[in-house]
Amino acid sequence: MDIIGGVSRFQSNVFPDQKELFRKLAQDGQRPRTLMISCADSRVVPELITQSAPGELFVCRNAGNIVPPFAMKNGGVSSAVEYAVVALAVSDIVVCGHSDCGAMKAFFAPEALETMPNVKSWLAHSEPAFEVVKSCCGHLPQDQQVEALVLENVSIQLLHLQNHPSVAARMAQGKLSLHGWFFDIESGEVRAVGPDGVFHAVSGDRPLPVAVPASRRIMRSAEAA
């Protein structure tokens, strides 16, 4: 297996140069500032895309970079979100979709899911995004509809995130920002969605668009009549 050779190269060539970093992480624990929820697609590597070192990025990967709406039952994504927000006190959450996403393409070939009932059930969390695309982009060629679905899916998952109690509380304190990204595999381009709902190309010479910036909520009550 190639991965066995990779482990050997890591131990021989990579780890020695970062031994002090791993020692510090082992002794002091992790303090990542960002939770990144990305697709499990093997072509999408969050640490590579963001050039993050060990200990800098808390990552949760699944088919379709999905965040199920909050429910009082155990779930891997919900647990990862809760742990990142409450225990690690991350200041940013990124939901990252990508080009040529197999999970999103499956909506256009539903027969392929008949032998994968668990995948079909999981993708139901993206059904609202598909309905939006069918309604607004049904006249476009299918490849353009797929990209539109990837983008809309990111936006839908950001909405789902906001109904998680830990996220809602942290956002109300002005201590948590939400980000929606699109990664183009072929070009390496990253686009980020702003408050206007538009995905803008990320560039080092201008501020990063933020979907929902950190903003402390000030409670106001109506004056008594």
Buried (B, 14 or more C-beta within 10 A) or exposed (E): EEEEEEEEEEEEEEEEEEEEEEEEBEEEEEEBEBBBBBBEBEEBEBEEBBEBEEBBBBBBBBBBBBBBBBEEEEEEBBEBBBBBBBEBEBBBBBBBBBBBBBBBBBBBEEEEBEEEEEBBEBBEBBEBBBEBBEEEBEEEEEEEBBBBBBBBBBBBBBBBBBEBEBBBBBBBEEBBBBBBBBBBEEEEEBBBBBEEEEBBEBEEEEEBBBBBBBEEEEEEEEEEE
